[in-house]
Amino acid sequence: MFENIIRNVSRFIDLTEEEQKTFTDLLNCQTFPKKTVLLKEGEICQFEGYIHKGCVRLYCLDDSGTEVTLLFAIEDWWISDIASFQEQKPSKVYIEALEDSEIYVLTPATKEKLLQEIPKFERVFRMLVQRNLSTLQNRLVDTISKTASDRYLEFIKVYPSIPQRVAQYYIASYLGVSKEFVSTIRKRLASKEK
């Protein structure tokens, strides 16, 4: 049941069987039906979650109330509002399940216990934060320096399965373009493949 998350963590640290058991005993496996909002703006994020199954997105609302997708997370990815979770301050984002999802959750208390019992997990979470920061930085640079078409091509490199799993308007929201633009570029790419 926990093979995937153990493999995910083992990219950063080696765990004994006893440490693996300690870790998995602290995880709470939660299932969320499609369209469940796991976190709302203004709430304090009480989880860091590893996605065992499903697809989740993190988004915010702009000044006009339009949803802006900031991140997609699928199997073998972690999801949280890091700032809200770490500082225990109200969130500025929403997290929503786009598919029926199964997520292994750590709460602030269980994460703290994990770090006390197995201090080398600090490395795991540091590496996850660094990866997240790198992803966001690359996305910001791409938004400033690349055309919308190039951003779409980069998007499908990073998220190759997402276009088949989510509605086009979520992808458009992520790229900052219209859903019609996404439809047009997908058609153009499909015709080039023929």
N, C-alpha and C positions, 0 to 999 in steps of 0.2 A: 504493500500500500504506500510506503514512504520511499520507495526506491528512487523516484525522480528527484525529490527534494534533497535526499542524501547525495545523489550525484551532483546536483546543482551546488550544494555547499562544498562538496569535496573538490571542486575546481579551485577553491581558495585555501582549504585546510584539510588535514588528515584527521579522521575521527576513529577512535576505537569503537568496538561494538557497544561498550558501556556508555560512551559519549553519544553515540547514535541514539541509544534508547533514552537517555536523559533528554536529548533534543526532541525526539518525536513524542515523548510523554508530555512535553510542554505545549505541543501544537494542538489546536482545536480545529478539527475539520468541520467547515461550515458549507452548506449548499445554498445557493441563491438562484431563484428562478430568473429567467430572462426579464429584463426591465426593472429589476430590483435596484433601488438606489441605496448603496452601502454607506454613503457619506453625503451629507448636504452642507452647503455653505452655512457657516455659523456654528456648526457642530464641532466638537473636538474629536479628532480622529483617534480611535482607540484600537487601531490594528495596523500591523504590517502583515501583508498576506502574500503567500506563494500560490500562484495559480496552478492547480493540479489539472483542472479541466475548465475550458470556457474562454470567454473573451470579455474584457472589461475595458471601460474607457474612463479617463479622468478629464473633466471639462470645467470651464467656468462660464459665467455669463458676462457679456460685454455691457456697455452703458445702455444699449437699446434692448437688453434682455435676450439677445441672440446667443445660443450656445456656441462656444469655441472649444473644440476638442484639442486638448493639450498632449494626450498620450493614449495609446492603445496598449493593453497588456494581454498576452495570451499565455498558453501553457509554457511553463518553465520560466516565467517572468514573475517579478515581485511587484506589488502595488500598495501604495499608501499615500497619504499626504504627509510627506516627511516633516515639513515644518510644523504642522499642527500636532502630529504624533510626538515629535521630539520635544517641543516647547509646551505642549498641552494648552495651545491657544486655539481660538475658533478658526476653522478652515475657511479658505477663500475659494474652494473648489468643491465639485461634486464627483463622486465615483459611482458608476452605474454598470451593472452586468448587462452586456449586449447579447449574451447567450446564457443558457443555464450553466452555472459555474460552480465548481467545487474548489474552495480555497482553504489552505492551511494557514491559520491565523495565530499570530503572537500578539498579546496585549502588552501595554507598557509593563505590567507586573511580571508576565511570563518572560518577556524579553530581558528584563532586569535580572530575573532569577537565572536565566540561561547564561547571561554574561558573567554572573557571579560564579556559577558552577563550572562553566567552560569558558574562561577568559579569551581563548583564541578565537571565539566567535566575533570579537571586536573586529578582527580582520575581515570576516565575511561581510559585515555590515558596512565597514569602511569601503570595501571594494564595490559593493552595490551602490553606495552613494556616489562614488567616483564615476562609475559607469553611467548612472543617471545624470550626473552633471555633464559628462562628456556628450551624452545624447542630446541634452537640452542645448548645450553650447553649439553643437553641430547644426541643430535645427535652427537656431537663431541666425547663425552665419548663412545657412542655406536660404532662409527667408529673406535676408537682406541682399544676397548676392546672386541668387539663381532665379531663372524664369519659373513661372508656374509649371510649365511642362517638365523642366528639369527637376523641380521639387517633387512632382508626381513620380518620375522615374526613380528618384532617390527613395521615396516612400515605399515603392513596391520592392526595392532591394532590401530595405529594413524590415518590412512587413509583407512578405510575399503571399501569405495566406489571407490577409485581411480583406482584400477586394472581393473575395468569394464569401466572406463571412459577415460583412456588415453592409448596411445601406450606403449608397453613394453619398448621401448628404452628410454622413459622419466623416467620410474621407474629405469631402469638400470643406467641411468645417475645420478639419485638421490642417488642410493646405491653405485655407483662407481664400477659396475660390467658390464659384457657383457649382451646384451639382450638374448643371448643363455642361460646364467646362470639363468636369471629370468624365462625363459621358462621352463628350467629343474626343478627348484625348485617349480614352480607352478604345474607342472605335478606330481611331487613327493607328494606334499601336497594334490592334488586332489585324488591320488590313496589311500592315508591314510584315506581320508574321506569316501571311499566306504566300 
